[in-house]
Amino acid sequence: DFDFVKLLAQSIVSQGPCVAVLGNKSCQAELVFAQSESLQRNLRELLSECCKLIEGKGGGAVNLVQGGGKNPQHLQAALDLAESRILSVSR
């Protein structure tokens, strides 16, 4: 369930400086990105880019964003893109 995914993301980032990139596939694709308060990544921009792959949209606060789209077949591609972007900034 999507509420559980959001809670899981918040729990992960509360453990220390990190970014959580989670997805849920049901009849649609759902994305949740969260980051620890000490990090300064633009999660809204990242979510917008990833939501294009799942034909959706989203939004949220600075440290927690969520989105959904009508193309769950591309959920893994959206998650892979998010991971790639986050790792490229971290290096």
N, CA, C and O atoms as CSV, one atom per row, in Angstrom:
chain,resi,resn,atom,element,x,y,z
A,1,ASP,N,N,0.838,-1.179,0.000
A,1,ASP,CA,C,0.000,0.000,0.000
A,1,ASP,C,C,0.889,1.250,0.000
A,1,ASP,O,O,1.970,1.266,0.588
A,2,PHE,N,N,0.410,2.269,-0.662
A,2,PHE,CA,C,1.232,3.461,-0.900
A,2,PHE,C,C,1.577,4.203,0.398
A,2,PHE,O,O,2.674,4.749,0.517
A,3,ASP,N,N,0.674,4.228,1.351
A,3,ASP,CA,C,0.980,4.879,2.633
A,3,ASP,C,C,2.141,4.179,3.333
A,3,ASP,O,O,2.981,4.836,3.949
A,4,PHE,N,N,2.192,2.859,3.241
A,4,PHE,CA,C,3.305,2.113,3.824
A,4,PHE,C,C,4.622,2.483,3.149
A,4,PHE,O,O,5.644,2.622,3.822
A,5,VAL,N,N,4.606,2.644,1.827
A,5,VAL,CA,C,5.819,3.011,1.089
A,5,VAL,C,C,6.322,4.371,1.563
A,5,VAL,O,O,7.525,4.554,1.749
A,6,LYS,N,N,5.417,5.321,1.759
A,6,LYS,CA,C,5.823,6.645,2.262
A,6,LYS,C,C,6.415,6.543,3.666
A,6,LYS,O,O,7.441,7.158,3.956
A,7,LEU,N,N,5.775,5.772,4.528
A,7,LEU,CA,C,6.297,5.594,5.890
A,7,LEU,C,C,7.660,4.912,5.877
A,7,LEU,O,O,8.544,5.271,6.655
A,8,LEU,N,N,7.830,3.940,5.005
A,8,LEU,CA,C,9.113,3.253,4.886
A,8,LEU,C,C,10.206,4.224,4.444
A,8,LEU,O,O,11.310,4.199,4.989
A,9,ALA,N,N,9.913,5.072,3.473
A,9,ALA,CA,C,10.889,6.063,3.005
A,9,ALA,C,C,11.284,7.005,4.136
A,9,ALA,O,O,12.466,7.298,4.321
A,10,GLN,N,N,10.304,7.475,4.887
A,10,GLN,CA,C,10.593,8.375,6.008
A,10,GLN,C,C,11.415,7.673,7.081
A,10,GLN,O,O,12.311,8.278,7.669
A,11,SER,N,N,11.124,6.426,7.337
A,11,SER,CA,C,11.880,5.664,8.328
A,11,SER,C,C,13.328,5.481,7.892
A,11,SER,O,O,14.242,5.606,8.707
A,12,ILE,N,N,13.542,5.188,6.623
A,12,ILE,CA,C,14.899,4.994,6.107
A,12,ILE,C,C,15.727,6.254,6.279
A,12,ILE,O,O,16.849,6.190,6.782
A,13,VAL,N,N,15.194,7.404,5.868
A,13,VAL,CA,C,15.992,8.634,5.906
A,13,VAL,C,C,16.171,9.167,7.321
A,13,VAL,O,O,17.046,10.000,7.560
A,14,SER,N,N,15.360,8.703,8.259
A,14,SER,CA,C,15.542,9.142,9.646
A,14,SER,C,C,16.754,8.480,10.294
A,14,SER,O,O,17.184,8.909,11.364
A,15,GLN,N,N,17.311,7.448,9.671
A,15,GLN,CA,C,18.438,6.705,10.229
A,15,GLN,C,C,19.787,7.375,10.007
A,15,GLN,O,O,20.771,7.001,10.646
A,16,GLY,N,N,19.851,8.347,9.126
A,16,GLY,CA,C,21.124,9.008,8.844
A,16,GLY,C,C,21.092,9.634,7.474
A,16,GLY,O,O,20.107,9.494,6.749
A,17,PRO,N,N,22.159,10.327,7.104
A,17,PRO,CA,C,22.148,11.029,5.823
A,17,PRO,C,C,22.063,10.054,4.642
A,17,PRO,O,O,23.011,9.329,4.342
A,18,CYS,N,N,20.909,10.058,3.988
A,18,CYS,CA,C,20.707,9.186,2.834
A,18,CYS,C,C,19.509,9.659,2.024
A,18,CYS,O,O,18.769,10.556,2.430
A,19,VAL,N,N,19.343,9.035,0.877
A,19,VAL,CA,C,18.187,9.273,0.018
A,19,VAL,C,C,17.491,7.937,-0.182
A,19,VAL,O,O,18.146,6.924,-0.430
A,20,ALA,N,N,16.178,7.929,-0.078
A,20,ALA,CA,C,15.383,6.728,-0.331
A,20,ALA,C,C,14.627,6.912,-1.641
A,20,ALA,O,O,13.969,7.931,-1.853
A,21,VAL,N,N,14.726,5.931,-2.504
A,21,VAL,CA,C,14.040,5.932,-3.799
A,21,VAL,C,C,13.199,4.666,-3.843
A,21,VAL,O,O,13.731,3.567,-3.999
A,22,LEU,N,N,11.890,4.818,-3.705
A,22,LEU,CA,C,11.003,3.660,-3.621
A,22,LEU,C,C,9.896,3.746,-4.659
A,22,LEU,O,O,9.481,4.832,-5.063
A,23,GLY,N,N,9.434,2.594,-5.077
A,23,GLY,CA,C,8.337,2.530,-6.028
A,23,GLY,C,C,7.339,1.470,-5.631
A,23,GLY,O,O,7.655,0.542,-4.885
A,24,ASN,N,N,6.137,1.618,-6.135
A,24,ASN,CA,C,5.067,0.665,-5.891
A,24,ASN,C,C,4.300,0.489,-7.200
A,24,ASN,O,O,3.924,1.464,-7.850
A,25,LYS,N,N,4.081,-0.749,-7.569
A,25,LYS,CA,C,3.360,-1.022,-8.814
A,25,LYS,C,C,2.029,-1.670,-8.472
A,25,LYS,O,O,1.982,-2.754,-7.890
A,26,SER,N,N,0.959,-0.999,-8.836
A,26,SER,CA,C,-0.378,-1.570,-8.708
A,26,SER,C,C,-1.016,-1.409,-10.083
A,26,SER,O,O,-0.415,-1.801,-11.083
A,27,CYS,N,N,-2.195,-0.852,-10.154
A,27,CYS,CA,C,-2.772,-0.578,-11.469
A,27,CYS,C,C,-2.091,0.634,-12.096
A,27,CYS,O,O,-2.263,0.906,-13.284
A,28,GLN,N,N,-1.326,1.349,-11.301
A,28,GLN,CA,C,-0.508,2.450,-11.803
A,28,GLN,C,C,0.867,2.379,-11.151
A,28,GLN,O,O,1.099,1.567,-10.255
A,29,ALA,N,N,1.765,3.228,-11.604
A,29,ALA,CA,C,3.108,3.300,-11.016
A,29,ALA,C,C,3.121,4.412,-9.977
A,29,ALA,O,O,2.563,5.486,-10.204
A,30,GLU,N,N,3.754,4.155,-8.842
A,30,GLU,CA,C,3.849,5.151,-7.775
A,30,GLU,C,C,5.304,5.272,-7.340
A,30,GLU,O,O,6.004,4.270,-7.192
A,31,LEU,N,N,5.748,6.503,-7.138
A,31,LEU,CA,C,7.123,6.790,-6.730
A,31,LEU,C,C,7.124,7.594,-5.441
A,31,LEU,O,O,6.265,8.451,-5.234
A,32,VAL,N,N,8.090,7.315,-4.577
A,32,VAL,CA,C,8.333,8.114,-3.376
A,32,VAL,C,C,9.834,8.312,-3.266
A,32,VAL,O,O,10.596,7.345,-3.261
A,33,PHE,N,N,10.255,9.560,-3.178
A,33,PHE,CA,C,11.657,9.903,-2.946
A,33,PHE,C,C,11.716,10.708,-1.660
A,33,PHE,O,O,10.932,11.637,-1.466
A,34,ALA,N,N,12.645,10.351,-0.780
A,34,ALA,CA,C,12.823,11.074,0.478
A,34,ALA,C,C,14.313,11.253,0.723
A,34,ALA,O,O,15.132,10.464,0.252
A,35,GLN,N,N,14.651,12.293,1.462
A,35,GLN,CA,C,16.049,12.514,1.818
A,35,GLN,C,C,16.127,13.033,3.242
A,35,GLN,O,O,15.195,13.655,3.751
A,36,SER,N,N,17.253,12.765,3.868
A,36,SER,CA,C,17.516,13.281,5.207
A,36,SER,C,C,17.550,14.801,5.147
A,36,SER,O,O,17.905,15.383,4.122
A,37,GLU,N,N,17.182,15.430,6.241
A,37,GLU,CA,C,17.106,16.896,6.277
A,37,GLU,C,C,18.437,17.565,5.995
A,37,GLU,O,O,18.462,18.709,5.541
A,38,SER,N,N,19.533,16.890,6.248
A,38,SER,CA,C,20.856,17.491,6.038
A,38,SER,C,C,21.259,17.533,4.563
A,38,SER,O,O,22.244,18.184,4.215
A,39,LEU,N,N,20.521,16.856,3.703
A,39,LEU,CA,C,20.859,16.816,2.276
A,39,LEU,C,C,20.096,17.892,1.511
A,39,LEU,O,O,19.021,18.325,1.925
A,40,GLN,N,N,20.667,18.310,0.397
A,40,GLN,CA,C,20.106,19.443,-0.341
A,40,GLN,C,C,19.772,19.113,-1.796
A,40,GLN,O,O,19.798,20.014,-2.636
A,41,ARG,N,N,19.467,17.886,-2.119
A,41,ARG,CA,C,19.131,17.540,-3.504
A,41,ARG,C,C,17.766,18.114,-3.873
A,41,ARG,O,O,16.908,18.311,-3.012
A,42,ASN,N,N,17.578,18.379,-5.159
A,42,ASN,CA,C,16.294,18.869,-5.641
A,42,ASN,C,C,15.426,17.667,-6.023
A,42,ASN,O,O,15.405,17.243,-7.178
A,43,LEU,N,N,14.719,17.135,-5.043
A,43,LEU,CA,C,13.909,15.948,-5.284
A,43,LEU,C,C,12.725,16.234,-6.191
A,43,LEU,O,O,12.288,15.351,-6.928
A,44,ARG,N,N,12.199,17.447,-6.152
A,44,ARG,CA,C,11.064,17.788,-7.022
A,44,ARG,C,C,11.462,17.696,-8.489
A,44,ARG,O,O,10.720,17.161,-9.311
A,45,GLU,N,N,12.636,18.222,-8.808
A,45,GLU,CA,C,13.127,18.164,-10.190
A,45,GLU,C,C,13.365,16.712,-10.611
A,45,GLU,O,O,13.010,16.314,-11.720
A,46,LEU,N,N,13.958,15.941,-9.731
A,46,LEU,CA,C,14.213,14.531,-10.015
A,46,LEU,C,C,12.903,13.779,-10.230
A,46,LEU,O,O,12.789,12.986,-11.165
A,47,LEU,N,N,11.927,14.019,-9.382
A,47,LEU,CA,C,10.631,13.354,-9.508
A,47,LEU,C,C,9.965,13.717,-10.827
A,47,LEU,O,O,9.406,12.852,-11.502
A,48,SER,N,N,10.022,14.981,-11.194
A,48,SER,CA,C,9.422,15.425,-12.448
A,48,SER,C,C,10.013,14.675,-13.633
A,48,SER,O,O,9.291,14.241,-14.530
A,49,GLU,N,N,11.322,14.530,-13.628
A,49,GLU,CA,C,12.002,13.815,-14.706
A,49,GLU,C,C,11.581,12.340,-14.739
A,49,GLU,O,O,11.335,11.787,-15.811
A,50,CYS,N,N,11.500,11.721,-13.583
A,50,CYS,CA,C,11.142,10.305,-13.511
A,50,CYS,C,C,9.662,10.069,-13.837
A,50,CYS,O,O,9.309,9.041,-14.416
A,51,CYS,N,N,8.809,11.012,-13.471
A,51,CYS,CA,C,7.377,10.862,-13.741
A,51,CYS,C,C,7.072,10.890,-15.233
A,51,CYS,O,O,6.063,10.335,-15.666
A,52,LYS,N,N,7.916,11.518,-16.012
A,52,LYS,CA,C,7.710,11.503,-17.467
A,52,LYS,C,C,7.763,10.075,-17.994
A,52,LYS,O,O,7.031,9.728,-18.921
A,53,LEU,N,N,8.621,9.247,-17.410
A,53,LEU,CA,C,8.752,7.859,-17.862
A,53,LEU,C,C,7.514,7.020,-17.560
A,53,LEU,O,O,7.201,6.081,-18.291
A,54,ILE,N,N,6.819,7.359,-16.490
A,54,ILE,CA,C,5.627,6.594,-16.117
A,54,ILE,C,C,4.340,7.314,-16.530
A,54,ILE,O,O,3.241,6.921,-16.138
A,55,GLU,N,N,4.497,8.371,-17.324
A,55,GLU,CA,C,3.362,9.156,-17.817
A,55,GLU,C,C,2.513,9.685,-16.665
A,55,GLU,O,O,1.301,9.476,-16.606
A,56,GLY,N,N,3.193,10.377,-15.751
A,56,GLY,CA,C,2.488,10.883,-14.587
A,56,GLY,C,C,3.003,12.220,-14.134
A,56,GLY,O,O,3.684,12.933,-14.872
A,57,LYS,N,N,2.665,12.550,-12.903
A,57,LYS,CA,C,3.123,13.795,-12.291
A,57,LYS,C,C,3.153,13.598,-10.786
A,57,LYS,O,O,2.687,12.591,-10.254
A,58,GLY,N,N,3.716,14.590,-10.122
A,58,GLY,CA,C,3.807,14.497,-8.676
A,58,GLY,C,C,4.288,15.795,-8.078
A,58,GLY,O,O,4.372,16.817,-8.759
A,59,GLY,N,N,4.601,15.748,-6.808
A,59,GLY,CA,C,5.067,16.934,-6.099
A,59,GLY,C,C,5.323,16.582,-4.648
A,59,GLY,O,O,5.344,15.413,-4.261
A,60,GLY,N,N,5.514,17.619,-3.861
A,60,GLY,CA,C,5.731,17.387,-2.445
A,60,GLY,C,C,6.621,18.427,-1.818
A,60,GLY,O,O,6.890,19.476,-2.402
A,61,ALA,N,N,7.071,18.124,-0.625
A,61,ALA,CA,C,7.912,19.022,0.157
A,61,ALA,C,C,9.372,18.846,-0.248
A,61,ALA,O,O,9.689,18.021,-1.105
A,62,VAL,N,N,10.239,19.607,0.358
A,62,VAL,CA,C,11.662,19.576,0.013
A,62,VAL,C,C,12.263,18.190,0.227
A,62,VAL,O,O,13.037,17.719,-0.606
A,63,ASN,N,N,11.918,17.534,1.330
A,63,ASN,CA,C,12.552,16.266,1.682
A,63,ASN,C,C,11.706,15.023,1.420
A,63,ASN,O,O,12.154,13.908,1.685
A,64,LEU,N,N,10.491,15.199,0.904
A,64,LEU,CA,C,9.627,14.057,0.610
A,64,LEU,C,C,8.725,14.405,-0.563
A,64,LEU,O,O,7.900,15.316,-0.479
A,65,VAL,N,N,8.892,13.667,-1.663
A,65,VAL,CA,C,8.051,13.886,-2.841
A,65,VAL,C,C,7.426,12.563,-3.254
A,65,VAL,O,O,7.955,11.491,-2.963
A,66,GLN,N,N,6.302,12.657,-3.929
A,66,GLN,CA,C,5.625,11.461,-4.395
A,66,GLN,C,C,4.962,11.751,-5.727
A,66,GLN,O,O,4.586,12.885,-6.023
A,67,GLY,N,N,4.829,10.711,-6.515
A,67,GLY,CA,C,4.190,10.870,-7.809
A,67,GLY,C,C,3.565,9.570,-8.259
A,67,GLY,O,O,3.839,8.498,-7.720
A,68,GLY,N,N,2.722,9.695,-9.257
A,68,GLY,CA,C,2.082,8.519,-9.810
A,68,GLY,C,C,1.900,8.685,-11.297
A,68,GLY,O,O,1.864,9.801,-11.814
A,69,GLY,N,N,1.785,7.567,-11.977
A,69,GLY,CA,C,1.595,7.600,-13.414
A,69,GLY,C,C,0.844,6.387,-13.905
A,69,GLY,O,O,0.716,5.386,-13.200
A,70,LYS,N,N,0.350,6.489,-15.121
A,70,LYS,CA,C,-0.499,5.439,-15.673
A,70,LYS,C,C,0.269,4.342,-16.399
A,70,LYS,O,O,-0.346,3.464,-17.004
A,71,ASN,N,N,1.610,4.372,-16.350
A,71,ASN,CA,C,2.404,3.387,-17.075
A,71,ASN,C,C,3.316,2.600,-16.126
A,71,ASN,O,O,4.507,2.897,-16.029
A,72,PRO,N,N,2.767,1.600,-15.426
A,72,PRO,CA,C,3.587,0.839,-14.475
A,72,PRO,C,C,4.682,0.006,-15.141
A,72,PRO,O,O,5.619,-0.428,-14.470
A,73,GLN,N,N,4.576,-0.221,-16.449
A,73,GLN,CA,C,5.602,-0.992,-17.149
A,73,GLN,C,C,6.954,-0.283,-17.125
A,73,GLN,O,O,7.989,-0.932,-17.281
A,74,HIS,N,N,6.962,1.027,-16.934
A,74,HIS,CA,C,8.211,1.786,-16.923
A,74,HIS,C,C,8.655,2.202,-15.518
A,74,HIS,O,O,9.522,3.062,-15.366
A,75,LEU,N,N,8.058,1.589,-14.495
A,75,LEU,CA,C,8.421,1.931,-13.117
A,75,LEU,C,C,9.896,1.648,-12.844
A,75,LEU,O,O,10.585,2.483,-12.257
A,76,GLN,N,N,10.384,0.493,-13.258
A,76,GLN,CA,C,11.789,0.161,-12.996
A,76,GLN,C,C,12.720,1.140,-13.700
A,76,GLN,O,O,13.753,1.514,-13.144
A,77,ALA,N,N,12.373,1.558,-14.909
A,77,ALA,CA,C,13.197,2.540,-15.625
A,77,ALA,C,C,13.227,3.864,-14.870
A,77,ALA,O,O,14.267,4.522,-14.820
A,78,ALA,N,N,12.105,4.260,-14.286
A,78,ALA,CA,C,12.053,5.499,-13.505
A,78,ALA,C,C,12.917,5.385,-12.253
A,78,ALA,O,O,13.627,6.328,-11.904
A,79,LEU,N,N,12.863,4.243,-11.579
A,79,LEU,CA,C,13.689,4.024,-10.390
A,79,LEU,C,C,15.173,3.993,-10.749
A,79,LEU,O,O,16.005,4.537,-10.022
A,80,ASP,N,N,15.498,3.360,-11.867
A,80,ASP,CA,C,16.894,3.311,-12.317
A,80,ASP,C,C,17.417,4.703,-12.643
A,80,ASP,O,O,18.561,5.029,-12.325
A,81,LEU,N,N,16.583,5.524,-13.278
A,81,LEU,CA,C,16.977,6.895,-13.597
A,81,LEU,C,C,17.236,7.685,-12.318
A,81,LEU,O,O,18.232,8.402,-12.221
A,82,ALA,N,N,16.345,7.555,-11.341
A,82,ALA,CA,C,16.529,8.264,-10.071
A,82,ALA,C,C,17.830,7.840,-9.399
A,82,ALA,O,O,18.593,8.684,-8.928
A,83,GLU,N,N,18.081,6.546,-9.356
A,83,GLU,CA,C,19.316,6.049,-8.745
A,83,GLU,C,C,20.542,6.609,-9.464
A,83,GLU,O,O,21.498,7.046,-8.824
A,84,SER,N,N,20.509,6.595,-10.769
A,84,SER,CA,C,21.630,7.098,-11.562
A,84,SER,C,C,21.896,8.573,-11.284
A,84,SER,O,O,23.045,8.980,-11.109
A,85,ARG,N,N,20.838,9.368,-11.245
A,85,ARG,CA,C,20.991,10.812,-10.996
A,85,ARG,C,C,21.538,11.076,-9.589
A,85,ARG,O,O,22.401,11.935,-9.406
A,86,ILE,N,N,21.041,10.346,-8.618
A,86,ILE,CA,C,21.495,10.542,-7.234
A,86,ILE,C,C,22.955,10.136,-7.089
A,86,ILE,O,O,23.738,10.848,-6.459
A,87,LEU,N,N,23.324,9.009,-7.662
A,87,LEU,CA,C,24.714,8.557,-7.559
A,87,LEU,C,C,25.671,9.474,-8.306
A,87,LEU,O,O,26.812,9.644,-7.874
A,88,SER,N,N,25.244,10.065,-9.407
A,88,SER,CA,C,26.129,10.962,-10.156
A,88,SER,C,C,26.398,12.247,-9.382
A,88,SER,O,O,27.472,12.832,-9.516
A,89,VAL,N,N,25.442,12.693,-8.577
A,89,VAL,CA,C,25.635,13.887,-7.746
A,89,VAL,C,C,26.513,13.563,-6.546
A,89,VAL,O,O,27.256,14.419,-6.067
A,90,SER,N,N,26.428,12.329,-6.060
A,90,SER,CA,C,27.164,11.920,-4.861
A,90,SER,C,C,28.651,11.737,-5.099
A,90,SER,O,O,29.435,11.738,-4.150
A,91,ARG,N,N,29.043,11.583,-6.333
A,91,ARG,CA,C,30.458,11.314,-6.629
A,91,ARG,C,C,31.256,12.565,-6.753
A,91,ARG,O,O,32.460,12.508,-7.000
